Amino acid sequence: MKSIAFLNIKGGVGKTTSVTTIAHMLATQYKKRVLIVDLDPQGNSTAMFSKADLFEDFINPELPYLEYSVSNLLMDKKMDVHKCITHTKYENLDIIGADLRLTTVEKAVNSDTSTPQQIRLQRHLKVVEDEYDFCIFDCSPNSGLVNVNGLTMADEVYIPICADAYSLQGIKATEELIDNVSDFNVKLKIGGIFCTRWEGKKANKTIYEMVQMQYPDLLIPIKIGKSKYCEENTMFRVPLLEIDYGKNKSKATLAYLELTEYILSPNKKVFLESLNR
């Protein structure tokens, strides 16, 4: 099982859209067995693959907590990880969900030194590493202990950015967190940085060039354009490839398909050359 984290300390960069889209594409287009692990208390990845309706959540915001979630795994070393796995309606795609309780759990884990705090999740996920091809972590926009648990298990980190000034700060902070976690996970590396919500405006291009100068070996030249489908898939809780299903797919969907192939590619340089980029 290859473990991948999507992380940016700056929020609002399309991280969850990237996680749910790429995980769904890996499972449905490439027939990979995929497990999403939601590490964000907001539980947006969880909501995408739940039965709950967005408008139901709005009308009835006090929905119950998940009976079994990533919180159970962080708090109970004897917990059966299989109880926390939910099978989605999509073949090959499962998820370990999260809810707002995760915020409280992080504080509890921080104060509990009876067992190593950084590898609690890793212990559970190693039980199922032969059952999946990919484990994908949807990290929250912070440097807290829950994210550290995900990074301790991860092989690669992908950093989505919007081409704005705040994203530059987000990259630096994310880089520092990855560097700190490398003490617990020597194999951890940055898989790449990619742009979301790309509009091609002058400001976008200026920031892109700055990132390219600072991280020439990490910036992936696949830009995810702005698209109504990226907004609608969140609203209707339908994966991007399901809502943009026509023959003439949007540039955003096509770019995500390219990015998914990039992640799968054993020789990423050759793959990019095949795109003439």
N, C-alpha and C positions, 0 to 999 in steps of 0.2 A: 504494500500500500504506500503510495506516494502522498505525502502530506503537504498541502499548500495553504498559506495564510494570505488573506487580502487585508491590508492594514494601511491606514493613514491616520496619524494623530489628529489631523484636521478633518472635521466632519463635512458632510454634504458634498462628497466627491464622487458619488455613484458606486460606492463600495458594495453595498448590498445588491444593487442591480447587477453588478459584475459577478458577484458570487452566485446568485440564483440563475443568471443567464448561462454562465459558463458551466456550472454544475449540471444544469438541465441539458445543455448541448452535449456534454461529455456522455451523459447517460443515454440520451435518445438518439443522437446522431452517430456516436462512436461506440455505443454499447458498452461503456465502461461502468463498472459498479462504483457508485459514488455515495459517500456519506458526507453530508453537510453538518458541521458543528457550529451552532449559533452561540457566539460569545458576547453578544450585545444585549444588554437588559431590555432594550426596546423591542427585541424579538421580531424584527422586520422580515428576516429570512424565514423564521418560523411561521409568521403570518402568511407569507406567500404560499406556503404549502399546507396551510391548515384549511379546515372546512368553514371557518368563520368568515363572514362577509364584512367588508370594510364598513358598510353603513350600519350593520348590526353592532360593530365595535363602537361606532360613534354614538348610537342611541343608548347602548348598554356598556359603558366604559368599564364597569366593575366586573369584568369576566373573571372566572376563577383562574387561579394559577394552574400551570401544568402539573399533573400528578407526578410525572417523572420527567426530569429535564437535566440539563448540564449541571444545574445546581446540586442535584443529588450526587453526581459523580465527584464533584469538588468537595463535598462534605462527608461522604461515606466511602471509605476505601473498600468496604465489603459489598458495595452496591453492584448488582448485576447490570452491566452496561447494556445488555440486550433489552432490558425493561425500559431503558431511556430512549431507545431507537424507535422512531415512527416511520412506517413505510408510507411513502407518498403514493399518489395515484399514478405516478409515472414509473414505468419499469426501470429497475436498476438505480433508483434514486431514493435514498433514505435521509432522515435528518434527526439530529439530537437537538431539541428545541431549547429556547431560553425565554424567560419572562422577567418582569421587574424585580422578582425576588433575587435575581443575580446580584443586584447592587448590595443587598444585605449580606448575601453569602460572601462576597468579596471581603467585606469587613471582618466577617467571622474567620475566614481563612487567614487573613493577615494577623489575627490575634492568636491563632492556634499554631503552636510550634511543636506539637507532639509528633507530627510527621512532616517530611519535606513539603514545603508549600508550592514549589515550582513544578513538581512532577506528578501532581495528583491526577490530572487528566490523562497524562501519558500512560500511567499504569493501567487505566481502564481501556484506553484505545488500543493498546498493544494486544489486548484479548481478541480484538476483531480485525487485526491488520491483514489476516489472510482471507477475510470475507469481502474486502473492497479493493478496488484498484486505486481510488483516490479518496482522500479525506480533505475536505475544504473547510477552512475556518473563516467564519465571518466575524472579524474582530471589531470591537467597539473603538471609537476615536479617543483613546486614552492610553496611558502607559501602565495601567493597573495590573494586579496579580492575575486576574482572569486571562488577560491577553498573554501574559508571560507563560501561563500554562499551555496556551495554544502554540506559542512560538517554541517552547521547549520540545514540542512534538514535531514541528514543521521541518520540512526540507528546504522549502523556498518561500519567500515573501514577495508578493506582487503589490506594488504601491500605485493605486489609481490617484490621479490628480486632475483637478480642473486647471486650465491654463490661466491661473491668476496669481497674484503676488503671495497670497496666503498659502498657496500650495507649496511654495518654496520653503517656507517655515515648516510645513508639515513633513516634507521629505527629510529635513535635517533632524527633526525630533524623532521621526520613525527610525531613521538610520541609527541614532543614538540608542534607542530601545533595543534594536536588533543586535547592536554591538554588545550591550550589557547581557543579553540573553545568551550570546554565544559562549559565555562561561559555562552554561548548563547544556548547551547544544552546539557542539563544535561543527556539525555539518550544516548548520543554518546559513543560508545565503540569500541575497536579494535576487529574485528571479528576473525582475525588471520593473520599470516605471512606465505607465501608459496614461494617455490623456483621455478624459471623458468629457462629454458635453462640449465637444469641439465645434466652434463656429467659424474658425478661420479669420477672425478679426485681427486687427493690428496688435492689440494687446495680447491676444492668444499667441500669436506668432512670436512676439517679443519674449514672453515667458518661456515658450517652447525652446527658443534658441538659447536662453540662459540655462535651462535644464540640460540641453544638449551639450553645452560647453562644460558644465560641471560634472555631468554623468554620461559621457559619450558611450560607454560600454553598457549602460543600464537602461537608457531610454529606448523603449520599443517604438518603432516608427509606424504604429498602428493607432490611428486616432478614432475614438468613438464619437461620432457626431451627435448633435442634439436631434431628438426625434420624438414625435408625438407618441410613438409606440413605447418608448421608455417611460413616459408618464402614464400611459394607459395600462401598461402591464402592472404597475404598482397599484393603481386605483382598483383594477378588477382582479388583482391577485392571480394573474395568469403569466407564466413565463414568457419572455420576449419572443421566443421562436414560435410559441403557440398563438400569440396575438398578431404577429407579423408573419402569416403563413403563406402569403401569396407568392407567385412566381417572381414578381418584381419586388424583392425585399428592400427595405430601407438601408441606407448606408450604415446606420448604427448596427443593425442586425448582421449585415455582411462583415462589418469590422469585428464584431464579437465572434463570429465564426472563424475569422482569420486568427484572432487572438487565442481562441481555443486550440486551433491547429498549431499555433506557435508553442503553446504550453505542452502539447503532446509531442512536438517534434524533437527527435533525438539530436538533430543538428540544426540549431536555431539560425545560425548564420546562413546556411544553405537554404533554409526555408524562406528567410527574408529576401535572399537573392532571387528566389523563384517568383516573388511578388514584385520584383524590379524596384526595390526600395533600398 
